[in-house]
Amino acid sequence: MGAIGHALGLAGSMTWEILWALILGFALSAVVQAVVRKSTVVRLLGDDRPRTLALASVLGAASSSCSYAAVALARSLFRKGANFTAAMAFEIGSTNLVIELGVIMALLMGWQFTAAEFVGGPIMIVLLALLFRLFVRGKLIEKAREQADKGVAGSMEGHAAMDMSVQGDGSFLRRLFSGAGFTSVSHVFVMEWAAILRDLVIGLLIAGAIGAWVPDSFWHLFFLTDHPVLSAVWGPIIGPLVAILSFVCSIGNVPLAAVLWNGGISFGGVVAFIFADLLILPILNIYRKYYGAKMALVLLGTFYAAMVGAGYLVELLFGVTGLIPGERSAKVMQEGISWNYTTWLNIAFLVLAAVLLIRFLRTGGRAMMAMMGGAPDDTSHDHTGHDRSGHDHAAHDHAAHDHAHHETSRSAHEDH
């Protein structure tokens, strides 16, 4: 019981340390998503030119940070006509170039890791595009499109399909500070929390358990810390493998990355580990459902190679410029909560979260929450809105959507 208590204490301390930053990150992400409309994304991702891939990564960074939702949304874009490479670049941007990831990494591990993430993400996209040019043929993509068009459900399909951005004309600020803008921000904020909460909790618990129970001597041996050159070579190779087996994705893998950094993994290994949330076993199974077994294996191989390559290049770039931290002092090993600036920030941002949650509940949020699982673009329904069992699921979904839209419109009208 003492060991369990120690692990839970570390997990709780990490949670308290990053709580305000999580709320801030998701609030900023919600503001961006509230004014960026998904309807424009497909039109902009029709090829794999460098400009298109850069745009795809930026649009991804303005999208959901939930790995499952990002994978589902990438499949949706691909089905609607987006280039496959561009859809994958969008997926990488959604999970590895988002605001909240950078904020949490800076707080737990240092600004150097945030910089490495935003440098390594584009490098990984470039490497992946080159690998696709070499190994992914048009015939394989067509087969993947045929499988994608079957609409097999993965996870978070409903969340990925929702466009909660502010509709209508007007400037960025005018739309954002309208009643509808407030409602849109609250909806995105709460839905994002609901999407990543499970992985975040699991990640914190795993990080707490490993930090409390696994001795440093094991990590030093595992990561070859006594051999600096071998450690730099080994880190980006083993980092993604640890991530694949940990089952933790989205923001939830950052606390575990902090534990691994304290344990001795190389700087590039941390970067490769963070990127590998797109290769955990449940997501590999979703790739199989979405695109077929052959394409899933190709994605495993190309993504893994791109992650390792990005890890090496980041290690080299940051090593040459002297930006790799000299001390391994990520904030994971101190148990307990003290009354300091973190406490005041947590209180302030919890008030903000409460305001957004109340707005969410007052404007049809419950109906939207019920549709988070959903079916991919209602592809399981025929034109009558019935599935093979004869149940009118589409009518139920449309009713829930109409209720949410009615509540949103009524709230915006009252604000006006």
Disulfide bonds with the S-S distance in Angstrom:
none
